[in-house]
Amino acid sequence: MSEDGEKDKEKEQKSSSSRPSGAAARRERRDAARAGTGSDAKAGKSAPKGKAGSGPDGKTSGKDRSTTKRGGTATVDKRSLFGRMVLFLREVWGELGKVIWPTRKQMVTYTAVVLVFVAFMIALVYLLDFVFLQGVDFVFGD
């Protein structure tokens, strides 16, 4: 190899060695970056273990906090039975407003298709019933 190729390999090794190789190293680097420009970040120290992502007031932020329970809210909304029914009807009305209703022409077309299909199925069942009746009469005789 040429001398330039060897220099390129040395640069790659140096640059790759400064990058974190494992998840723990990436976490430490990320925590140090979150700490901002404080004296710990400048000295290369990471946040204490277990305190990752905690702010100055000790609260967690972003992805570090746990999610709320499914269906649960931060505040419990106590409504009367009448209030809950009104809320339900408002939500139903809002959802019905989102529905794409068929035009009159589409409705006539869909209805005709359904009626033709039902007529076909009735004719098929009648035909099969007639064929099986004739078969039973032939086998067992009258």
PyMOL commands that set and color helices and strands:
alter all, ss='L'
color gray80, all
select helices_A, chain A and resi 3-18+23-34+39-43+62-64+81-98+104-140
alter helices_A, ss='H'
color red, helices_A
deselect
rebuild
show_as cartoon
